[in-house]
Amino acid sequence: MKKINIKKVFPKFKLVGKRDWGEERLLVLIPKILSLKLLLMKKGKKGNLQFHHKKNECGYLLSGRLKIKYDNGSGKLKTKILTKGKYFYFPPGLVHQETALTDCKIIEASTPHFNDRVRVEKKYGLGEAKGLPSTTKKTSFIKIIVLKKKSKIVAFIPARQGSERIKNKNIVKLFNLPLLAHTIIAAKKCKIFDRIILSTDSKKYAKIGRRFGAETPFLRPKKISGPYSPDYDWVKYTLERLKKDGHDFTHFFILRPTSPFRNHKTILRAWKKFKNSKNTDSLRAVEICKQHPGKMWTYSGKYIFPLLSKRKNGQPFFNMQFKSLPKIFVQNGSLEISKIGVIKNDKTITGKKIIPFFTNKKEGFDVNYPIDITLANLAKRTKSW
């Protein structure tokens, strides 16, 4: 067996040099293959506006906030702000410049082309800052590639015991499987979830869930498992417990076991819509309301009163044909998607900016009453809907 130089296995860093923006430390150098550096940028300092001919460069922001200017091929500089945990990649030909908005620590991995830089401040009408000079005057530009932090998603399947309308509803047999099994199987087929958690207060439910592939790392406390407990309580509790164990996520899904016809294709369609929607806190599944609130009433004393006191063409909503009333959507229990931040920032599971996900036909079918079991079996057998 070849003897290994232990100094190469655990090298000490070498100070490449003090820079105008801070300090550069060489951690590892593999000739012609890789250099790994630690960059310590001081608040308010910036590097050259430059590009490289051969050098590939990528980085991971250990701490701080970093502003990156870049040209994506338009001839104009654009800006992106990176925070702790974000990545970047500068391929050859990309014009770029980093500015430290706070003190920053950056791990930089690159090909070891140390003297490969072209400064281009003048091309963009900017004054040339201090820094290392260009090594060549040749210029070329290609599009930026910025690696976003990968989404880390947890699926929550809530299944408390003690349902009142159907005894042990979440494990009642449907199509020869416990009801909650259909949701676990659909979640597993998606292959987008880092973890699939069955949130339950029942050891029996937990055992059944594990049999079909869900995790139950801990039971939900009874005090947040009652019929009047809001979802926010158990979601917050579960996320905090998972974080305490070292597990952080960017998004969470709520997949209720009472929607047996919501399959993996439904879930993936919803996730695609959410990913493509900017400036959004959450997504919620909805469908056309079959019982219009314009025809609903409250009761007090001797009389009933319309829930909505609206009119159309001089007539109250409750006297109008259903088709003439404005479309109203009702949420169903098939799925919800939210960014983790809504729990802390808004103290809800949805936040304020909620987009709709319109379910198709039976996707939003909800098992809540004994008759629903009969209807579901009938739909399955006759392939109706």
Contacts in CASP RR format, 6 or more apart in sequence:
PFRMAT RR
TARGET T0000
AUTHOR 0000-0000-0000
METHOD contacts of the structure
MODEL  1
MKKINIKKVFPKFKLVGKRDWGEERLLVLIPKILSLKLLLMKKGKKGNLQ
FHHKKNECGYLLSGRLKIKYDNGSGKLKTKILTKGKYFYFPPGLVHQETA
LTDCKIIEASTPHFNDRVRVEKKYGLGEAKGLPSTTKKTSFIKIIVLKKK
SKIVAFIPARQGSERIKNKNIVKLFNLPLLAHTIIAAKKCKIFDRIILST
DSKKYAKIGRRFGAETPFLRPKKISGPYSPDYDWVKYTLERLKKDGHDFT
HFFILRPTSPFRNHKTILRAWKKFKNSKNTDSLRAVEICKQHPGKMWTYS
GKYIFPLLSKRKNGQPFFNMQFKSLPKIFVQNGSLEISKIGVIKNDKTIT
GKKIIPFFTNKKEGFDVNYPIDITLANLAKRTKSW
11 27 0 8 1.000
11 28 0 8 1.000
13 25 0 8 1.000
13 26 0 8 1.000
13 27 0 8 1.000
13 38 0 8 1.000
14 25 0 8 1.000
14 26 0 8 1.000
15 23 0 8 1.000
15 24 0 8 1.000
15 25 0 8 1.000
15 26 0 8 1.000
16 24 0 8 1.000
16 25 0 8 1.000
16 26 0 8 1.000
16 37 0 8 1.000
17 23 0 8 1.000
17 24 0 8 1.000
19 47 0 8 1.000
19 131 0 8 1.000
20 45 0 8 1.000
20 47 0 8 1.000
20 129 0 8 1.000
20 130 0 8 1.000
20 131 0 8 1.000
21 41 0 8 1.000
21 42 0 8 1.000
21 45 0 8 1.000
21 46 0 8 1.000
21 47 0 8 1.000
21 98 0 8 1.000
21 100 0 8 1.000
22 39 0 8 1.000
22 40 0 8 1.000
22 41 0 8 1.000
22 42 0 8 1.000
22 45 0 8 1.000
23 39 0 8 1.000
23 40 0 8 1.000
24 37 0 8 1.000
24 38 0 8 1.000
24 39 0 8 1.000
24 40 0 8 1.000
25 37 0 8 1.000
25 38 0 8 1.000
25 39 0 8 1.000
25 40 0 8 1.000
26 35 0 8 1.000
26 36 0 8 1.000
26 37 0 8 1.000
27 36 0 8 1.000
27 37 0 8 1.000
27 38 0 8 1.000
28 34 0 8 1.000
28 35 0 8 1.000
28 36 0 8 1.000
29 35 0 8 1.000
29 36 0 8 1.000
29 112 0 8 1.000
30 112 0 8 1.000
31 112 0 8 1.000
32 112 0 8 1.000
33 111 0 8 1.000
33 112 0 8 1.000
34 109 0 8 1.000
34 110 0 8 1.000
34 111 0 8 1.000
34 112 0 8 1.000
35 109 0 8 1.000
35 110 0 8 1.000
35 111 0 8 1.000
35 112 0 8 1.000
35 114 0 8 1.000
36 107 0 8 1.000
36 108 0 8 1.000
36 109 0 8 1.000
37 107 0 8 1.000
37 108 0 8 1.000
37 109 0 8 1.000
37 110 0 8 1.000
38 105 0 8 1.000
38 106 0 8 1.000
38 107 0 8 1.000
38 108 0 8 1.000
39 104 0 8 1.000
39 105 0 8 1.000
39 106 0 8 1.000
39 107 0 8 1.000
39 108 0 8 1.000
40 103 0 8 1.000
40 104 0 8 1.000
40 105 0 8 1.000
41 66 0 8 1.000
41 98 0 8 1.000
41 100 0 8 1.000
41 103 0 8 1.000
41 104 0 8 1.000
41 105 0 8 1.000
41 106 0 8 1.000
42 100 0 8 1.000
42 103 0 8 1.000
43 100 0 8 1.000
43 101 0 8 1.000
43 102 0 8 1.000
43 103 0 8 1.000
44 99 0 8 1.000
44 100 0 8 1.000
44 101 0 8 1.000
45 99 0 8 1.000
45 100 0 8 1.000
46 97 0 8 1.000
46 98 0 8 1.000
46 99 0 8 1.000
46 100 0 8 1.000
46 129 0 8 1.000
47 97 0 8 1.000
47 98 0 8 1.000
47 99 0 8 1.000
47 129 0 8 1.000
47 131 0 8 1.000
48 97 0 8 1.000
48 117 0 8 1.000
48 119 0 8 1.000
48 121 0 8 1.000
48 129 0 8 1.000
48 131 0 8 1.000
48 132 0 8 1.000
49 69 0 8 1.000
49 77 0 8 1.000
49 95 0 8 1.000
49 96 0 8 1.000
49 97 0 8 1.000
49 119 0 8 1.000
49 120 0 8 1.000
49 121 0 8 1.000
49 124 0 8 1.000
49 126 0 8 1.000
50 95 0 8 1.000
50 96 0 8 1.000
50 97 0 8 1.000
50 117 0 8 1.000
50 118 0 8 1.000
50 119 0 8 1.000
50 120 0 8 1.000
50 134 0 8 1.000
51 90 0 8 1.000
51 92 0 8 1.000
51 93 0 8 1.000
51 94 0 8 1.000
51 95 0 8 1.000
51 96 0 8 1.000
51 117 0 8 1.000
51 118 0 8 1.000
51 120 0 8 1.000
51 139 0 8 1.000
51 140 0 8 1.000
51 141 0 8 1.000
52 90 0 8 1.000
52 92 0 8 1.000
52 93 0 8 1.000
52 94 0 8 1.000
52 113 0 8 1.000
52 116 0 8 1.000
52 117 0 8 1.000
52 118 0 8 1.000
53 92 0 8 1.000
53 93 0 8 1.000
53 113 0 8 1.000
53 116 0 8 1.000
53 118 0 8 1.000
53 136 0 8 1.000
53 138 0 8 1.000
53 140 0 8 1.000
54 92 0 8 1.000
54 111 0 8 1.000
54 113 0 8 1.000
54 116 0 8 1.000
55 92 0 8 1.000
55 110 0 8 1.000
55 111 0 8 1.000
55 113 0 8 1.000
55 116 0 8 1.000
55 117 0 8 1.000
56 89 0 8 1.000
56 90 0 8 1.000
56 91 0 8 1.000
56 92 0 8 1.000
56 110 0 8 1.000
56 111 0 8 1.000
57 89 0 8 1.000
57 90 0 8 1.000
57 108 0 8 1.000
57 109 0 8 1.000
57 110 0 8 1.000
57 111 0 8 1.000
58 87 0 8 1.000
58 88 0 8 1.000
58 89 0 8 1.000
58 90 0 8 1.000
58 108 0 8 1.000
58 109 0 8 1.000
58 110 0 8 1.000
58 147 0 8 1.000
59 87 0 8 1.000
59 88 0 8 1.000
59 89 0 8 1.000
59 106 0 8 1.000
59 107 0 8 1.000
59 108 0 8 1.000
59 109 0 8 1.000
60 85 0 8 1.000
60 86 0 8 1.000
60 87 0 8 1.000
60 106 0 8 1.000
60 107 0 8 1.000
61 82 0 8 1.000
61 83 0 8 1.000
61 84 0 8 1.000
61 85 0 8 1.000
61 86 0 8 1.000
61 87 0 8 1.000
61 88 0 8 1.000
61 104 0 8 1.000
61 105 0 8 1.000
61 106 0 8 1.000
62 84 0 8 1.000
62 85 0 8 1.000
62 105 0 8 1.000
62 106 0 8 1.000
62 107 0 8 1.000
63 84 0 8 1.000
63 103 0 8 1.000
63 104 0 8 1.000
63 105 0 8 1.000
64 83 0 8 1.000
64 84 0 8 1.000
64 100 0 8 1.000
64 101 0 8 1.000
64 102 0 8 1.000
64 103 0 8 1.000
64 104 0 8 1.000
64 105 0 8 1.000
65 81 0 8 1.000
65 82 0 8 1.000
65 83 0 8 1.000
65 84 0 8 1.000
65 100 0 8 1.000
65 101 0 8 1.000
65 102 0 8 1.000
65 104 0 8 1.000
66 81 0 8 1.000
66 82 0 8 1.000
66 83 0 8 1.000
66 98 0 8 1.000
66 99 0 8 1.000
66 100 0 8 1.000
66 101 0 8 1.000
66 104 0 8 1.000
66 106 0 8 1.000
67 79 0 8 1.000
67 80 0 8 1.000
67 81 0 8 1.000
67 82 0 8 1.000
67 98 0 8 1.000
67 99 0 8 1.000
67 100 0 8 1.000
67 101 0 8 1.000
68 79 0 8 1.000
68 80 0 8 1.000
68 81 0 8 1.000
68 82 0 8 1.000
68 88 0 8 1.000
68 96 0 8 1.000
68 97 0 8 1.000
68 98 0 8 1.000
68 99 0 8 1.000
68 146 0 8 1.000
69 77 0 8 1.000
69 78 0 8 1.000
69 79 0 8 1.000
69 96 0 8 1.000
69 97 0 8 1.000
69 99 0 8 1.000
70 77 0 8 1.000
70 78 0 8 1.000
70 79 0 8 1.000
70 80 0 8 1.000
70 94 0 8 1.000
70 95 0 8 1.000
70 96 0 8 1.000
70 97 0 8 1.000
70 144 0 8 1.000
70 146 0 8 1.000
71 77 0 8 1.000
71 78 0 8 1.000
71 94 0 8 1.000
71 95 0 8 1.000
71 141 0 8 1.000
71 144 0 8 1.000
72 78 0 8 1.000
72 143 0 8 1.000
72 144 0 8 1.000
73 141 0 8 1.000
73 142 0 8 1.000
73 143 0 8 1.000
75 141 0 8 1.000
77 95 0 8 1.000
77 124 0 8 1.000
80 146 0 8 1.000
81 101 0 8 1.000
82 88 0 8 1.000
85 149 0 8 1.000
86 148 0 8 1.000
86 149 0 8 1.000
87 146 0 8 1.000
87 147 0 8 1.000
87 148 0 8 1.000
87 149 0 8 1.000
88 146 0 8 1.000
88 147 0 8 1.000
89 145 0 8 1.000
89 146 0 8 1.000
89 147 0 8 1.000
90 96 0 8 1.000
90 144 0 8 1.000
91 142 0 8 1.000
91 145 0 8 1.000
92 142 0 8 1.000
93 140 0 8 1.000
93 141 0 8 1.000
93 142 0 8 1.000
94 141 0 8 1.000
94 142 0 8 1.000
94 143 0 8 1.000
94 144 0 8 1.000
94 145 0 8 1.000
95 120 0 8 1.000
95 141 0 8 1.000
96 144 0 8 1.000
98 106 0 8 1.000
115 135 0 8 1.000
116 135 0 8 1.000
116 136 0 8 1.000
117 132 0 8 1.000
117 134 0 8 1.000
117 135 0 8 1.000
118 134 0 8 1.000
118 135 0 8 1.000
118 136 0 8 1.000
118 137 0 8 1.000
118 138 0 8 1.000
118 139 0 8 1.000
119 128 0 8 1.000
119 133 0 8 1.000
119 134 0 8 1.000
120 139 0 8 1.000
121 127 0 8 1.000
121 128 0 8 1.000
121 129 0 8 1.000
122 128 0 8 1.000
123 139 0 8 1.000
149 250 0 8 1.000
151 250 0 8 1.000
151 251 0 8 1.000
151 275 0 8 1.000
152 194 0 8 1.000
152 248 0 8 1.000
152 249 0 8 1.000
152 250 0 8 1.000
152 251 0 8 1.000
153 192 0 8 1.000
153 193 0 8 1.000
153 194 0 8 1.000
153 249 0 8 1.000
153 250 0 8 1.000
153 251 0 8 1.000
153 252 0 8 1.000
153 253 0 8 1.000
154 193 0 8 1.000
154 194 0 8 1.000
154 195 0 8 1.000
154 196 0 8 1.000
154 197 0 8 1.000
154 239 0 8 1.000
154 242 0 8 1.000
154 247 0 8 1.000
154 249 0 8 1.000
154 251 0 8 1.000
154 252 0 8 1.000
154 253 0 8 1.000
155 187 0 8 1.000
155 193 0 8 1.000
155 195 0 8 1.000
155 196 0 8 1.000
155 197 0 8 1.000
155 252 0 8 1.000
155 253 0 8 1.000
155 255 0 8 1.000
156 197 0 8 1.000
156 199 0 8 1.000
156 235 0 8 1.000
156 238 0 8 1.000
156 252 0 8 1.000
156 253 0 8 1.000
156 254 0 8 1.000
156 255 0 8 1.000
157 180 0 8 1.000
157 183 0 8 1.000
157 184 0 8 1.000
157 187 0 8 1.000
157 196 0 8 1.000
157 197 0 8 1.000
157 198 0 8 1.000
157 199 0 8 1.000
157 214 0 8 1.000
157 255 0 8 1.000
157 256 0 8 1.000
157 257 0 8 1.000
158 199 0 8 1.000
158 200 0 8 1.000
158 231 0 8 1.000
158 234 0 8 1.000
158 254 0 8 1.000
158 256 0 8 1.000
158 257 0 8 1.000
159 170 0 8 1.000
159 171 0 8 1.000
159 180 0 8 1.000
159 198 0 8 1.000
159 199 0 8 1.000
159 200 0 8 1.000
159 202 0 8 1.000
159 205 0 8 1.000
159 257 0 8 1.000
160 170 0 8 1.000
160 199 0 8 1.000
160 200 0 8 1.000
160 201 0 8 1.000
160 202 0 8 1.000
160 220 0 8 1.000
160 225 0 8 1.000
160 226 0 8 1.000
161 168 0 8 1.000
161 170 0 8 1.000
161 200 0 8 1.000
161 201 0 8 1.000
161 202 0 8 1.000
161 204 0 8 1.000
161 205 0 8 1.000
161 225 0 8 1.000
162 168 0 8 1.000
162 227 0 8 1.000
163 169 0 8 1.000
163 170 0 8 1.000
164 227 0 8 1.000
165 368 0 8 1.000
165 369 0 8 1.000
165 370 0 8 1.000
166 172 0 8 1.000
166 367 0 8 1.000
166 368 0 8 1.000
166 369 0 8 1.000
166 370 0 8 1.000
166 373 0 8 1.000
169 179 0 8 1.000
169 258 0 8 1.000
169 367 0 8 1.000
169 368 0 8 1.000
170 178 0 8 1.000
170 179 0 8 1.000
170 180 0 8 1.000
170 200 0 8 1.000
170 205 0 8 1.000
170 257 0 8 1.000
170 258 0 8 1.000
171 178 0 8 1.000
171 179 0 8 1.000
171 180 0 8 1.000
171 204 0 8 1.000
171 205 0 8 1.000
171 208 0 8 1.000
172 178 0 8 1.000
172 179 0 8 1.000
172 367 0 8 1.000
172 373 0 8 1.000
173 179 0 8 1.000
174 182 0 8 1.000
174 260 0 8 1.000
174 367 0 8 1.000
174 373 0 8 1.000
174 376 0 8 1.000
174 377 0 8 1.000
175 182 0 8 1.000
175 260 0 8 1.000
175 376 0 8 1.000
175 377 0 8 1.000
175 380 0 8 1.000
178 208 0 8 1.000
178 209 0 8 1.000
178 212 0 8 1.000
179 257 0 8 1.000
179 258 0 8 1.000
179 260 0 8 1.000
179 367 0 8 1.000
180 198 0 8 1.000
180 205 0 8 1.000
180 208 0 8 1.000
180 209 0 8 1.000
180 212 0 8 1.000
180 214 0 8 1.000
180 257 0 8 1.000
181 208 0 8 1.000
181 209 0 8 1.000
181 212 0 8 1.000
182 257 0 8 1.000
182 260 0 8 1.000
183 255 0 8 1.000
183 256 0 8 1.000
183 257 0 8 1.000
183 259 0 8 1.000
183 260 0 8 1.000
183 262 0 8 1.000
184 196 0 8 1.000
184 198 0 8 1.000
184 209 0 8 1.000
184 212 0 8 1.000
184 213 0 8 1.000
184 214 0 8 1.000
185 212 0 8 1.000
186 255 0 8 1.000
186 262 0 8 1.000
186 263 0 8 1.000
186 264 0 8 1.000
186 266 0 8 1.000
186 267 0 8 1.000
187 193 0 8 1.000
187 196 0 8 1.000
187 214 0 8 1.000
187 253 0 8 1.000
187 255 0 8 1.000
187 264 0 8 1.000
187 267 0 8 1.000
188 196 0 8 1.000
188 213 0 8 1.000
189 263 0 8 1.000
189 264 0 8 1.000
190 264 0 8 1.000
190 267 0 8 1.000
190 268 0 8 1.000
190 271 0 8 1.000
192 267 0 8 1.000
192 268 0 8 1.000
192 271 0 8 1.000
193 253 0 8 1.000
194 249 0 8 1.000
195 215 0 8 1.000
195 242 0 8 1.000
195 247 0 8 1.000
196 213 0 8 1.000
196 214 0 8 1.000
196 215 0 8 1.000
197 214 0 8 1.000
197 215 0 8 1.000
197 216 0 8 1.000
197 217 0 8 1.000
197 238 0 8 1.000
197 242 0 8 1.000
198 205 0 8 1.000
198 206 0 8 1.000
198 209 0 8 1.000
198 210 0 8 1.000
198 214 0 8 1.000
198 215 0 8 1.000
198 216 0 8 1.000
199 216 0 8 1.000
199 220 0 8 1.000
199 234 0 8 1.000
199 238 0 8 1.000
200 206 0 8 1.000
200 216 0 8 1.000
200 219 0 8 1.000
200 220 0 8 1.000
201 219 0 8 1.000
201 220 0 8 1.000
201 221 0 8 1.000
201 222 0 8 1.000
201 225 0 8 1.000
202 219 0 8 1.000
203 219 0 8 1.000
205 216 0 8 1.000
206 216 0 8 1.000
206 219 0 8 1.000
209 216 0 8 1.000
210 216 0 8 1.000
217 241 0 8 1.000
217 242 0 8 1.000
217 245 0 8 1.000
218 241 0 8 1.000
220 234 0 8 1.000
220 237 0 8 1.000
220 238 0 8 1.000
221 237 0 8 1.000
223 229 0 8 1.000
224 233 0 8 1.000
224 234 0 8 1.000
224 237 0 8 1.000
225 234 0 8 1.000
231 254 0 8 1.000
231 349 0 8 1.000
232 343 0 8 1.000
232 347 0 8 1.000
232 348 0 8 1.000
232 349 0 8 1.000
235 252 0 8 1.000
235 254 0 8 1.000
235 343 0 8 1.000
235 349 0 8 1.000
236 343 0 8 1.000
239 249 0 8 1.000
239 252 0 8 1.000
239 340 0 8 1.000
239 343 0 8 1.000
242 248 0 8 1.000
242 249 0 8 1.000
248 340 0 8 1.000
249 340 0 8 1.000
250 339 0 8 1.000
250 340 0 8 1.000
251 274 0 8 1.000
251 337 0 8 1.000
251 338 0 8 1.000
251 339 0 8 1.000
251 340 0 8 1.000
252 337 0 8 1.000
252 338 0 8 1.000
252 340 0 8 1.000
253 267 0 8 1.000
253 271 0 8 1.000
253 335 0 8 1.000
253 336 0 8 1.000
253 337 0 8 1.000
254 335 0 8 1.000
254 336 0 8 1.000
254 338 0 8 1.000
254 349 0 8 1.000
255 262 0 8 1.000
255 267 0 8 1.000
255 334 0 8 1.000
255 335 0 8 1.000
256 333 0 8 1.000
256 334 0 8 1.000
256 335 0 8 1.000
256 366 0 8 1.000
258 333 0 8 1.000
258 366 0 8 1.000
258 367 0 8 1.000
258 368 0 8 1.000
259 332 0 8 1.000
259 333 0 8 1.000
259 334 0 8 1.000
259 335 0 8 1.000
259 363 0 8 1.000
259 364 0 8 1.000
259 365 0 8 1.000
259 366 0 8 1.000
259 367 0 8 1.000
260 365 0 8 1.000
260 367 0 8 1.000
260 376 0 8 1.000
261 362 0 8 1.000
261 363 0 8 1.000
261 364 0 8 1.000
261 365 0 8 1.000
261 376 0 8 1.000
261 379 0 8 1.000
261 385 0 8 1.000
262 285 0 8 1.000
262 334 0 8 1.000
262 335 0 8 1.000
262 359 0 8 1.000
262 363 0 8 1.000
262 364 0 8 1.000
263 363 0 8 1.000
266 334 0 8 1.000
266 335 0 8 1.000
266 359 0 8 1.000
266 360 0 8 1.000
266 363 0 8 1.000
267 335 0 8 1.000
269 357 0 8 1.000
270 283 0 8 1.000
270 285 0 8 1.000
270 335 0 8 1.000
270 337 0 8 1.000
270 357 0 8 1.000
271 337 0 8 1.000
273 283 0 8 1.000
273 355 0 8 1.000
273 357 0 8 1.000
274 280 0 8 1.000
274 283 0 8 1.000
274 337 0 8 1.000
274 355 0 8 1.000
274 357 0 8 1.000
277 283 0 8 1.000
277 355 0 8 1.000
279 353 0 8 1.000
280 353 0 8 1.000
280 354 0 8 1.000
280 355 0 8 1.000
281 338 0 8 1.000
281 339 0 8 1.000
281 342 0 8 1.000
281 346 0 8 1.000
281 350 0 8 1.000
281 351 0 8 1.000
281 352 0 8 1.000
281 353 0 8 1.000
281 354 0 8 1.000
282 336 0 8 1.000
282 337 0 8 1.000
282 338 0 8 1.000
282 339 0 8 1.000
282 342 0 8 1.000
282 349 0 8 1.000
282 350 0 8 1.000
282 351 0 8 1.000
282 353 0 8 1.000
282 354 0 8 1.000
282 355 0 8 1.000
283 335 0 8 1.000
283 336 0 8 1.000
283 337 0 8 1.000
283 338 0 8 1.000
283 354 0 8 1.000
283 355 0 8 1.000
283 356 0 8 1.000
283 357 0 8 1.000
284 331 0 8 1.000
284 336 0 8 1.000
284 350 0 8 1.000
284 354 0 8 1.000
284 355 0 8 1.000
284 356 0 8 1.000
284 357 0 8 1.000
285 331 0 8 1.000
285 332 0 8 1.000
285 333 0 8 1.000
285 334 0 8 1.000
285 335 0 8 1.000
285 336 0 8 1.000
285 356 0 8 1.000
285 357 0 8 1.000
285 358 0 8 1.000
285 359 0 8 1.000
285 363 0 8 1.000
285 364 0 8 1.000
286 329 0 8 1.000
286 330 0 8 1.000
286 331 0 8 1.000
286 332 0 8 1.000
286 356 0 8 1.000
286 357 0 8 1.000
286 358 0 8 1.000
286 359 0 8 1.000
287 329 0 8 1.000
287 330 0 8 1.000
287 332 0 8 1.000
287 358 0 8 1.000
287 359 0 8 1.000
287 364 0 8 1.000
288 327 0 8 1.000
288 328 0 8 1.000
288 329 0 8 1.000
288 330 0 8 1.000
289 328 0 8 1.000
289 329 0 8 1.000
289 330 0 8 1.000
292 317 0 8 1.000
292 322 0 8 1.000
292 325 0 8 1.000
292 328 0 8 1.000
293 307 0 8 1.000
293 308 0 8 1.000
293 328 0 8 1.000
294 306 0 8 1.000
294 307 0 8 1.000
294 308 0 8 1.000
294 310 0 8 1.000
294 317 0 8 1.000
294 318 0 8 1.000
294 325 0 8 1.000
294 328 0 8 1.000
295 317 0 8 1.000
295 318 0 8 1.000
295 322 0 8 1.000
296 306 0 8 1.000
296 307 0 8 1.000
296 308 0 8 1.000
297 304 0 8 1.000
297 305 0 8 1.000
297 306 0 8 1.000
297 307 0 8 1.000
297 318 0 8 1.000
298 304 0 8 1.000
298 305 0 8 1.000
298 306 0 8 1.000
298 307 0 8 1.000
299 305 0 8 1.000
306 316 0 8 1.000
306 317 0 8 1.000
306 318 0 8 1.000
308 317 0 8 1.000
309 316 0 8 1.000
310 316 0 8 1.000
310 317 0 8 1.000
311 317 0 8 1.000
312 320 0 8 1.000
312 324 0 8 1.000
312 325 0 8 1.000
317 325 0 8 1.000
329 356 0 8 1.000
329 358 0 8 1.000
332 359 0 8 1.000
332 364 0 8 1.000
332 365 0 8 1.000
332 366 0 8 1.000
333 364 0 8 1.000
333 366 0 8 1.000
334 359 0 8 1.000
334 363 0 8 1.000
334 364 0 8 1.000
334 366 0 8 1.000
335 357 0 8 1.000
336 349 0 8 1.000
336 350 0 8 1.000
338 349 0 8 1.000
338 350 0 8 1.000
338 351 0 8 1.000
342 348 0 8 1.000
342 349 0 8 1.000
342 350 0 8 1.000
342 351 0 8 1.000
343 349 0 8 1.000
345 351 0 8 1.000
346 352 0 8 1.000
361 385 0 8 1.000
362 379 0 8 1.000
362 385 0 8 1.000
365 372 0 8 1.000
365 375 0 8 1.000
365 376 0 8 1.000
365 379 0 8 1.000
365 385 0 8 1.000
366 372 0 8 1.000
367 373 0 8 1.000
367 376 0 8 1.000
378 384 0 8 1.000
379 385 0 8 1.000
END
